[in-house]
Every structure is written in structure tokens, then in C-alpha cells.
Amino acid sequence: MTEDLRAFRELAQDFCAKELAPHQDRWAEQKQIDRQLWHKAGEVGLLCLSIPEQYGGGGGTFAHEAVLYEEQARSGDSGWGVSVHNGIVAHYLNSYGNDEQKQRWLPKMASGELVGAVAMTEPGTGSDLQNVQTRAVREGDEYVINGAKTFITNGAQAGLVVVVAKTDPAKGAEGISLICVETDTPGFRRGRVLDKVGLHAQDTSELFFDDLRVPVANLLGGPEGRGTEGLGFVQLMQQLPQERLLIAITAVAAMDAAVAETVRYTKERSAFGREIFKFQNTKFELAECATEAEVSRAYLDQCIERHLRGELDVPGAAMAKWWTTERANRVLDRCLQLFGGYGYMAEYPIARMWTDARVSKIFGGTNEIMKEIISRTL
Ligand SMILES: Cc1cc2nc3c(=O)[nH]c(=O)nc-3n(C[C@H](O)[C@H](O)[C@H](O)COP(=O)(O)OP(=O)(O)OC[C@H]3O[C@@H](n4cnc5c(N)ncnc54)[C@H](O)[C@@H]3O)c2cc1C
């Protein structure tokens, strides 16, 4: 932490308390946040935090992103897909986009005019990304895209989707390209906002492409529209450490929030003539949970520092992702137990945290895939 980051934390905390926390029930009911939130966030400078100022971004570092996601999780919000927008999509554009692409899309993402999504997963394939079936066939100066994606965060509100498509189906990973699709293009169709066990305020959606035509200039990074064709898988792999770190940040912040919330509750409620907190079991459970959060944070902080130096590798980030999400699920379950029946009531934040956390072991690459990656280095 630095003075600058501390000041930024105050701004983020204030924004989350005013603009996120009060709307949780309504957003869960409408299965998405208010579209207006993106504009509000853009106005106060919370979008594209670590993108250079010349493209409308905040000119900050990943540390600013980390602070925002931490404060978001602590405020109890899990609906706003800002980590996908800021931490993933903007970075695909910034890292691989040519200057024209960056000028065209990043300033609009920074103002909230354009919401970003990344569409890798399909109904038939998730972990096995090389096997995507969405096709982008070149016809003259255009790609014609056909296919279906599912589980796409920001899917209902996105104005720009980075689509993972096969430009050469005869090849595996080398046949994959990333193509930017503006959602007002004919042939783009949104499906359902999916009903989930948790993350009720997040607009996780199906997307369909039916003979959707985009100029070859929409190939991410392709000068003359072709230079990066077939490099999509490499581009995806290079961004993975940051994407997994985002999930780990939220997991550790959720552990902190759950412990704080449970300490508060168990000190207020009594049974057998004393505070629940005073039972040795409660104290020991919470002591263990607080320890798990602290120990997880130590490794997470180390990973953030490595990432800021550009040194976080894929296995290191995979360790952070599986470890912190596994711990978070355990800690949240133990905290929920200390709430008794109230812990199972949706109106209690601990219940929401518990259901929201479950998916962290699945998305961003499942924890089994994380262990697969780590084991390759052993
Ligand atoms: C709420 C939510 C938001 C999401 N947001 C996005 C998004 O914005 N963009 C996007 O593209 N995707 C998104 N996803 C998709 C997510 O990344 C995938 O669900 C995930 O990668 C797993 O893919 P799958 O669902 O196809 O499971 P599968 O790949 O079918 O896996 C099923 C099971 O098999 C196991 N398995 C698979 N392969 C192996 C192996 N080699 N070794 C051991 N076990 C294996 C898995 O670990 C898992 O337990 C989201 C998902 C959810 C639920």
C-alpha cells in the first residue's frame, strides 16, 4: 500500500457503500445491475483503472484494480462485473489491440458507454478451450461468425464482446483467434440471463452469433486484419495470471468480510445465557477462520507484488486461485454454521456470500484445471 492507494481505497469504499450495497436485493430480483452504474463508475474514474491515460484510462496499476475488487467484495456486492470489464477485457485490448482498436474502444469502456465481456465458454466446452466450435470464416474483408456461447459475465449489458473463435478448425490451439464483436452488429443475439445458485445480480448470459459479419479489422491486434490470426490461444494464456488473481482477491476479501460479520453476529446473539461468541467452539472456529484468511492474504499479497513486477507465472497464479477459493468456501461454510438457521436465510449477507463463493472453484478455470497446470511443473 502507498499513500496514493490508500486515498484511492477511500474513494472505492465510498462508491461501493453508496452505489452498490443499497441495491443488492433489487439487482438480484432483476438479475442484473442498473446499466447506469457503469456511467457513474466512469464519472468517478473507477473504470479502466490500469489502462494508460491516453486511452481514457486511469493510468494506475494492478494495485488499484486489487483495491477496487477488495472493496467491492467487502461491500457485499457480487453483481457488478467490473473485474471482467476492467481486469480482463480492457487488458486484452490494451495488450494486443492495435492503436486504432485501442482508440476506438478503450475510451468508451473508461466512460461506461461500452461494457466489455469475454466469450470463451460454449455449451459443449469450457475447460477444453481448444475445442471451441464457434467459427469465424474469412470472406473478403470480413469474418462471418457462427456459434453459441454460454455463462458469459456482463452478457446482457455488454456492448463489446471479445469472442474466442476458430479461424482454422483443422488446427487445435493454433486455429483460435480473438475477434472483437460490437453487440449492435446484425447477427448478434442475446439469450437468457441464466438462473444461478448464487451471484443473482450478475447478468450471466447466453450469446449467439448467426452469420454475424465483422470487418477483418476487428481481429484483435491484427494489422491489416490478419497479423494475429491463430494467436488467440497464446493471447488468452498470457492474460490468465491476472484473471486468476482477480478471483483470488475476491476470495480473500470475502473471507475477511465473513469473519467480521460472524464475530459481530455471535457477539450479539445469546444461547444458554451467554453470547454465542463465548462458547469455546465459536471462538476456536473463528480463530481458525481468521488464520486461514490471514495466511491466504500473505500468499495473495506476494502474488500481487510479483504481478506488479511482471513476474507472476501461470502456475503461481493457479496456486493462488485454487488455494484461496477452496479456503474461502470452507471459511464461509464454517461462518454460516455459527449463524444457525439465520445463516440459511437469503436476507442474511452470510447466506449470500456462501452461495456466491461456490462458483469461484469453477470459473476462471476450474480448480481441477489449476492443479493440472501446477502438476505440469512438478
Ligand atoms: C457464474 C459464471 C460466470 C462465468 N463467466 C464466464 C465468462 O465471462 N466468460 C467465459 O468464457 N466463461 C465464463 N464462465 C464459464 C467458466 O469459465 C466455465 O464454466 C469453466 O471454465 C468450466 O467449464 P465447463 O463449465 O464447461 O466445465 P467442464 O469443462 O465440462 O468440466 C466439468 C468437470 O470436469 C472437470 N475436468 C475437465 N477437464 C478436466 C481435466 N483435464 N482434468 C480433471 N478434471 C477435469 C472440471 O474440473 C469439472 O469439475 C462462467 C461460469 C459461471 C458459472
Ligand as a Chemical Component Dictionary entry (heavy atoms), coordinates in Angstrom:
data_LIG
# 
_chem_comp.id                   LIG 
_chem_comp.type                 NON-POLYMER 
_chem_comp.pdbx_formal_charge   0 
_chem_comp.three_letter_code    LIG 
# 
loop_
_chem_comp_atom.comp_id 
_chem_comp_atom.atom_id 
_chem_comp_atom.alt_atom_id 
_chem_comp_atom.type_symbol 
_chem_comp_atom.charge 
_chem_comp_atom.model_Cartn_x 
_chem_comp_atom.model_Cartn_y 
_chem_comp_atom.model_Cartn_z 
_chem_comp_atom.pdbx_ordinal 
LIG C1  C1  C 0 -21.178 -17.529 -12.963 1  
LIG C2  C2  C 0 -20.260 -17.899 -14.089 2  
LIG C3  C3  C 0 -19.631 -16.876 -14.813 3  
LIG C4  C4  C 0 -18.797 -17.205 -15.900 4  
LIG N1  N1  N 0 -18.275 -16.205 -16.678 5  
LIG C5  C5  C 0 -17.652 -16.533 -17.844 6  
LIG C6  C6  C 0 -17.276 -15.519 -18.776 7  
LIG O1  O1  O 0 -17.452 -14.329 -18.549 8  
LIG N2  N2  N 0 -16.706 -15.910 -19.949 9  
LIG C7  C7  C 0 -16.495 -17.219 -20.258 10 
LIG O2  O2  O 0 -15.995 -17.510 -21.340 11 
LIG N3  N3  N 0 -16.826 -18.203 -19.385 12 
LIG C8  C8  C 0 -17.410 -17.900 -18.197 13 
LIG N4  N4  N 0 -17.793 -18.887 -17.324 14 
LIG C9  C9  C 0 -17.535 -20.288 -17.681 15 
LIG C10 C10 C 0 -16.493 -20.966 -16.792 16 
LIG O3  O3  O 0 -15.216 -20.438 -17.018 17 
LIG C11 C11 C 0 -16.576 -22.485 -17.110 18 
LIG O4  O4  O 0 -17.811 -22.922 -16.568 19 
LIG C12 C12 C 0 -15.427 -23.266 -16.532 20 
LIG O5  O5  O 0 -14.234 -22.956 -17.192 21 
LIG C13 C13 C 0 -15.656 -24.787 -16.613 22 
LIG O6  O6  O 0 -16.053 -25.182 -17.880 23 
LIG P1  P1  P 0 -17.351 -26.142 -18.036 24 
LIG O7  O7  O 0 -18.461 -25.475 -17.308 25 
LIG O8  O8  O 0 -17.543 -26.419 -19.462 26 
LIG O9  O9  O 0 -16.986 -27.465 -17.264 27 
LIG P2  P2  P 0 -16.259 -28.763 -17.876 28 
LIG O10 O10 O 0 -15.039 -28.329 -18.592 29 
LIG O11 O11 O 0 -17.264 -29.572 -18.599 30 
LIG O12 O12 O 0 -15.819 -29.506 -16.540 31 
LIG C14 C14 C 0 -16.671 -30.413 -15.816 32 
LIG C15 C15 C 0 -15.826 -31.051 -14.718 33 
LIG O13 O13 O 0 -14.768 -31.825 -15.314 34 
LIG C16 C16 C 0 -13.546 -31.422 -14.761 35 
LIG N5  N5  N 0 -12.468 -31.510 -15.752 36 
LIG C17 C17 C 0 -12.483 -31.055 -17.039 37 
LIG N6  N6  N 0 -11.304 -31.292 -17.615 38 
LIG C18 C18 C 0 -10.516 -31.869 -16.684 39 
LIG C19 C19 C 0 -9.172  -32.349 -16.658 40 
LIG N7  N7  N 0 -8.368  -32.226 -17.730 41 
LIG N8  N8  N 0 -8.702  -32.920 -15.521 42 
LIG C20 C20 C 0 -9.501  -33.023 -14.438 43 
LIG N9  N9  N 0 -10.766 -32.617 -14.393 44 
LIG C21 C21 C 0 -11.267 -32.031 -15.491 45 
LIG C22 C22 C 0 -13.746 -29.967 -14.346 46 
LIG O14 O14 O 0 -12.787 -29.568 -13.393 47 
LIG C23 C23 C 0 -15.156 -30.034 -13.790 48 
LIG O15 O15 O 0 -15.116 -30.493 -12.478 49 
LIG C24 C24 C 0 -18.572 -18.565 -16.215 50 
LIG C25 C25 C 0 -19.177 -19.581 -15.451 51 
LIG C26 C26 C 0 -20.024 -19.263 -14.421 52 
LIG C27 C27 C 0 -20.690 -20.376 -13.673 53 
# 
loop_
_chem_comp_bond.comp_id 
_chem_comp_bond.atom_id_1 
_chem_comp_bond.atom_id_2 
_chem_comp_bond.value_order 
_chem_comp_bond.pdbx_ordinal 
LIG C1  C2  SING 1  
LIG C2  C3  SING 2  
LIG C2  C26 DOUB 3  
LIG C3  C4  DOUB 4  
LIG C4  N1  SING 5  
LIG C4  C24 SING 6  
LIG N1  C5  DOUB 7  
LIG C5  C6  SING 8  
LIG C5  C8  SING 9  
LIG C6  O1  DOUB 10 
LIG C6  N2  SING 11 
LIG N2  C7  SING 12 
LIG C7  O2  DOUB 13 
LIG C7  N3  SING 14 
LIG N3  C8  DOUB 15 
LIG C8  N4  SING 16 
LIG N4  C9  SING 17 
LIG N4  C24 SING 18 
LIG C9  C10 SING 19 
LIG C10 O3  SING 20 
LIG C10 C11 SING 21 
LIG C11 O4  SING 22 
LIG C11 C12 SING 23 
LIG C12 O5  SING 24 
LIG C12 C13 SING 25 
LIG C13 O6  SING 26 
LIG O6  P1  SING 27 
LIG P1  O7  DOUB 28 
LIG P1  O8  SING 29 
LIG P1  O9  SING 30 
LIG O9  P2  SING 31 
LIG P2  O10 DOUB 32 
LIG P2  O11 SING 33 
LIG P2  O12 SING 34 
LIG O12 C14 SING 35 
LIG C14 C15 SING 36 
LIG C15 O13 SING 37 
LIG C15 C23 SING 38 
LIG O13 C16 SING 39 
LIG C16 N5  SING 40 
LIG C16 C22 SING 41 
LIG N5  C17 SING 42 
LIG N5  C21 SING 43 
LIG C17 N6  DOUB 44 
LIG N6  C18 SING 45 
LIG C18 C19 SING 46 
LIG C18 C21 DOUB 47 
LIG C19 N7  SING 48 
LIG C19 N8  DOUB 49 
LIG N8  C20 SING 50 
LIG C20 N9  DOUB 51 
LIG N9  C21 SING 52 
LIG C22 O14 SING 53 
LIG C22 C23 SING 54 
LIG C23 O15 SING 55 
LIG C24 C25 DOUB 56 
LIG C25 C26 SING 57 
LIG C26 C27 SING 58 
# 
